[in-house]
Amino acid sequence: MAIQQISGCIGCEACVKSCPTDVIHMNKDTKKAEIRYPEDCQVCHLCRLYCPVGAITITPEKNIPVIVSWR
């Protein structure tokens, strides 16, 4: 599993909207984000980077450096 947990979610949906592989979905009952398909995570870090409250944790074994190209 690449994404370890989403704790402290405020329900803003930023992670859901930023995930290119549709791994994260909103739970209709709790109104919080949840990891539905962890095996499909590409470890792009977009969910973690866009989360305004830092609620997403990437597991150490899958945590790779974020490479951002600036010109």
N, C-alpha and C positions, 0 to 999 in steps of 0.2 A: 504494500500500500504506500503510495507516495504522500498523500496528504494525511496527516495524522489526525487532526481534529479541528473542529470549528467551535471554539468556546468564547462566549461573550458576544455572540452574534446579535446585531441590532435590527436585522431584517431589512437592510437597505438594498439588497439584491446586487450589489456591485460585483461580488464574486461570481454570481450566476451569469451576469451579463458579460463578464470578461473571460469566462472559460471557453476556449476554442474547441474543446472536446466534449462539452456537455456533461461533465462529471458532477457538477454541483447543481442541485435543484432546491427550490423552496418547499418546505414542508407546509402543507395547507393547514394543518392543525396547529402547529406551534408558531407559524409565521417566521421561522428561522431557516437558514440555509443548512443543507445536509449533504453529505457526500454519498451519492447514489452508486457511482461506478468507479471506485478507486483504482481498479485495475487498468482503466483507460487513461488515467492521468499521465500527461506528458512532462510533468514537472517544469512547466514554463514559468511558474511563479506569478503569473498575472493575477490570480485570485488573491494571493498574499499581498502583492504590490498595490492593488486597488482597494483592499479592505481598509476603511477609514479608522477602524478601531483595533487593528492588528489581531483579529480573532482566529486567523488561520496559521497552523503550524505545519511545517514540512518535516517529515521524518529525517533523522540524520543520515540514514543509509541512502536516501534518495536526494538529499540536499546537494545540489550542484551549484557552482557559482553562477550568479546572474550576469549575463553578458549583454550589455546595452551599447549599441553603436551610436555614437554622437559625432556629428560632422559639423 
